[in-house]
Amino acid sequence: MAGFGRSCHPSGGDGTCPRQTRRAAPPAARLDRALQKIARSGGVVVLLDGTLVRTRRRTGTENRKNFSGKHKAHGLLFLALTDVKGNLIWISAAKPGRSSEITTARHNKITEQLRAAGLGALADLGFVGLDDDPDDNPVIITGRKATRNHQLTAAEKEANRLLNRERAAVEHGFANLKSWRFLAKVRMHARHATTLLRALLALANTEVQR
C-alpha cells in the first residue's frame, strides 16, 4: 500500500487521497463470491452489522434523507459482513442515513445469499425479523428482545451476552476500516463513497494476506 497513508486529511482534503485509493485498489468481492469463499474454507458463519459513515451536513431538503435518527447525525449507511475473526469480506452500496439496516439487508438479498452458500450470520437486535424462514431454516441468528409483555429471562439474557461476545469481532472490522482518517466526514456522492469503501476493503484484505 505504498503511496497511501491513514494520515490523509481527515475530510479527504482536496480529494487526492480518496481518488488514489479508489484507482489503485483491486475490486472488492461480490456478496455471493465472498460467501462462497468462506464456505470453501470450511466456515459456517459470518458476522453481519451496519455502520454510519458520517457526511458533511449540507443545507437544503436533498440532504435530509442522509440524517440518521438513530445516530443523530448525517451520514451514509453501509452494511458489512466479516468472518469470525473480524476480517471484512463484503460491504454494501451506500444508502441514505435514514435507511434502516433491515430494509437495506433485504434489498441486498442477504438471507437468500446466505442460504445459497450454506452459511449463517450472527447479527444484533436491529436485524430481528430479517430472516424469512426463522423456524424451519434459520440463517440469521439474533438475540431476544424484551417487550412490554415479555421481560427477558436469566437464560435469555445470558444467551444475548454470549451472542454479543461472539459478534464483538465485527466491531473490530469496522474500527479498522474507519481508521482511515479521511472517512471522518466524507464529502462525496453516495456512489463514489461506495466505490471508496469497497476499495478500502480490498486494500485491507490485501494487507491482511501479506
C-alpha positions as CSV (number, residue, x, y, z in Angstrom):
1,M,0.0,0.0,0.0
2,A,2.9,2.3,-0.8
3,G,1.9,5.8,-1.6
4,F,-1.0,5.8,0.8
5,G,-1.4,6.6,4.4
6,R,-4.0,6.5,7.0
7,S,-2.8,10.0,7.9
8,C,-4.7,11.6,4.9
9,H,-6.5,14.8,5.7
10,P,-9.5,13.9,8.0
11,S,-12.1,15.1,5.5
12,G,-10.3,13.9,2.4
13,G,-8.5,17.2,1.8
14,D,-8.7,18.1,-1.8
15,G,-9.9,14.6,-2.6
16,T,-6.5,13.3,-3.8
17,C,-6.2,10.5,-1.2
18,P,-9.7,9.1,-1.8
19,R,-9.1,9.3,-5.6
20,Q,-5.8,7.5,-5.3
21,T,-7.3,4.8,-3.1
22,R,-10.3,4.2,-5.5
23,R,-8.0,4.0,-8.5
24,A,-5.3,1.8,-7.0
25,A,-7.3,-0.8,-5.1
26,P,-8.3,-4.1,-6.6
27,P,-12.1,-4.7,-7.0
28,A,-13.9,-5.9,-3.9
29,A,-15.6,-9.3,-3.9
30,R,-19.3,-9.6,-4.7
31,L,-21.5,-10.8,-2.0
32,D,-22.1,-14.3,-3.5
33,R,-18.4,-14.8,-4.2
34,A,-17.4,-13.6,-0.7
35,L,-19.8,-16.1,1.0
36,Q,-18.7,-18.9,-1.3
37,K,-15.1,-18.3,-0.4
38,I,-15.9,-18.5,3.3
39,A,-17.9,-21.8,2.7
40,R,-15.0,-23.3,0.7
41,S,-12.6,-22.6,3.6
42,G,-14.8,-24.5,6.0
43,G,-16.5,-21.6,7.6
44,V,-20.1,-22.0,8.8
45,V,-21.0,-18.5,10.0
46,V,-20.3,-14.8,9.3
47,L,-21.0,-11.6,11.2
48,L,-23.4,-9.0,10.0
49,D,-23.7,-5.4,11.1
50,G,-24.3,-1.9,9.9
51,T,-22.4,1.4,10.3
52,L,-23.0,5.0,9.6
53,V,-20.2,6.8,7.7
54,R,-20.7,10.5,8.6
55,T,-21.0,13.1,5.9
56,R,-20.8,16.8,5.8
57,R,-24.1,18.5,6.7
58,R,-25.4,20.5,3.8
59,T,-28.3,22.8,3.5
60,G,-31.4,22.0,1.5
61,T,-34.1,19.3,1.5
62,E,-32.0,17.0,-0.6
63,N,-29.7,16.3,2.4
64,R,-32.5,15.5,4.8
65,K,-32.5,11.8,3.7
66,N,-29.0,11.4,5.0
67,F,-30.0,12.3,8.6
68,S,-30.0,9.2,10.8
69,G,-32.4,9.5,13.7
70,K,-30.6,6.5,15.4
71,H,-27.2,8.3,15.3
72,K,-28.5,11.9,15.4
73,A,-26.1,12.7,12.6
74,H,-25.9,13.0,8.8
75,G,-24.3,10.1,7.0
76,L,-24.5,7.1,4.7
77,L,-25.5,3.7,5.9
78,F,-23.4,0.7,5.0
79,L,-23.9,-3.0,5.8
80,A,-20.9,-5.3,6.1
81,L,-20.1,-8.9,6.6
82,T,-16.9,-10.2,8.3
83,D,-15.5,-13.6,9.1
84,V,-15.5,-14.8,12.7
85,K,-12.1,-13.1,13.2
86,G,-13.5,-9.7,12.2
87,N,-11.9,-9.5,8.7
88,L,-14.2,-7.6,6.4
89,I,-15.3,-9.7,3.4
90,W,-18.1,-7.6,1.9
91,I,-19.6,-4.1,2.1
92,S,-22.9,-3.0,0.7
93,A,-23.6,0.0,-1.5
94,A,-24.3,3.2,0.4
95,K,-27.8,4.0,1.4
96,P,-29.1,7.3,2.9
97,G,-28.6,7.6,6.6
98,R,-32.3,7.5,7.3
99,S,-32.5,3.9,5.8
100,S,-33.0,1.0,8.2
101,E,-30.5,-1.8,8.4
102,I,-33.1,-4.5,8.0
103,T,-34.5,-2.9,4.8
104,T,-31.0,-2.5,3.4
105,A,-30.3,-6.1,4.2
106,R,-33.5,-7.2,2.3
107,H,-32.6,-5.0,-0.6
108,N,-29.2,-6.9,-0.9
109,K,-31.0,-10.3,-0.5
110,I,-28.6,-11.3,2.2
111,T,-30.7,-14.2,3.6
112,E,-31.0,-15.7,0.1
113,Q,-27.3,-15.4,-0.5
114,L,-26.5,-17.0,2.9
115,R,-28.8,-19.9,2.2
116,A,-27.3,-20.4,-1.3
117,A,-23.8,-20.6,0.3
118,G,-24.9,-22.8,3.2
119,L,-23.9,-20.2,5.8
120,G,-25.5,-18.5,8.8
121,A,-25.0,-15.0,10.2
122,L,-24.8,-13.6,13.7
123,A,-26.4,-10.1,13.9
124,D,-27.6,-7.7,16.6
125,L,-31.2,-6.8,17.6
126,G,-31.5,-4.4,14.7
127,F,-31.9,-7.4,12.4
128,V,-34.6,-9.2,14.3
129,G,-37.3,-10.2,11.7
130,L,-34.9,-10.2,8.8
131,D,-35.0,-14.0,8.4
132,D,-37.9,-15.0,6.2
133,D,-37.8,-18.6,7.5
134,P,-36.7,-18.4,11.1
135,D,-38.4,-21.7,12.3
136,D,-37.6,-24.3,9.6
137,N,-34.4,-23.0,8.1
138,P,-32.9,-20.1,10.1
139,V,-29.8,-18.3,8.7
140,I,-29.9,-15.0,10.8
141,I,-29.1,-15.5,14.5
142,T,-30.0,-12.6,16.7
143,G,-30.6,-12.1,20.4
144,R,-34.0,-11.8,22.1
145,K,-35.8,-8.5,22.6
146,A,-37.6,-7.6,25.7
147,T,-41.1,-6.4,25.1
148,R,-43.8,-4.8,27.2
149,N,-45.4,-8.2,27.8
150,H,-42.3,-10.3,28.0
151,Q,-39.2,-9.5,30.1
152,L,-36.1,-11.5,29.3
153,T,-35.4,-14.4,31.5
154,A,-32.0,-15.0,33.0
155,A,-31.3,-17.7,30.4
156,E,-32.3,-15.3,27.5
157,K,-30.0,-12.5,28.9
158,E,-27.1,-15.0,29.1
159,A,-27.8,-16.1,25.6
160,N,-27.7,-12.5,24.4
161,R,-24.5,-11.9,26.3
162,L,-22.8,-14.9,24.7
163,L,-24.0,-13.8,21.2
164,N,-22.7,-10.3,21.7
165,R,-19.3,-11.7,22.7
166,E,-19.2,-13.7,19.5
167,R,-20.2,-10.7,17.5
168,A,-17.6,-8.4,19.0
169,A,-15.2,-9.1,16.2
170,V,-17.3,-7.3,13.6
171,E,-16.8,-4.1,15.5
172,H,-13.0,-4.5,15.1
173,G,-13.6,-4.8,11.4
174,F,-15.4,-1.5,11.3
175,A,-12.9,0.1,13.5
176,N,-10.1,-0.9,11.2
177,L,-12.0,0.5,8.2
178,K,-12.8,3.8,9.9
179,S,-9.2,4.3,11.0
180,W,-8.7,5.9,7.6
181,R,-8.9,9.5,8.7
182,F,-10.5,10.8,5.5
183,L,-13.6,8.9,6.5
184,A,-14.2,11.2,9.4
185,K,-16.7,13.1,7.4
186,V,-16.8,12.3,3.7
187,R,-17.7,14.9,1.1
188,M,-18.8,12.9,-1.9
189,H,-21.7,11.3,-3.7
190,A,-23.1,8.0,-2.4
191,R,-21.8,6.2,-5.5
192,H,-18.3,7.5,-5.0
193,A,-18.4,6.7,-1.3
194,T,-19.4,3.1,-2.1
195,T,-16.5,2.8,-4.5
196,L,-14.2,4.3,-1.9
197,L,-15.2,1.9,0.9
198,R,-15.0,-1.1,-1.3
199,A,-11.6,-0.1,-2.4
200,L,-10.5,0.2,1.2
201,L,-12.0,-3.2,1.9
202,A,-9.9,-4.7,-0.9
203,L,-6.8,-2.9,0.3
204,A,-7.3,-4.1,3.8
205,N,-7.7,-7.7,2.7
206,T,-4.5,-7.3,0.6
207,E,-2.7,-6.0,3.7
208,V,-4.0,-9.0,5.8
209,Q,-2.8,-11.5,3.2
210,R,0.8,-10.2,3.3
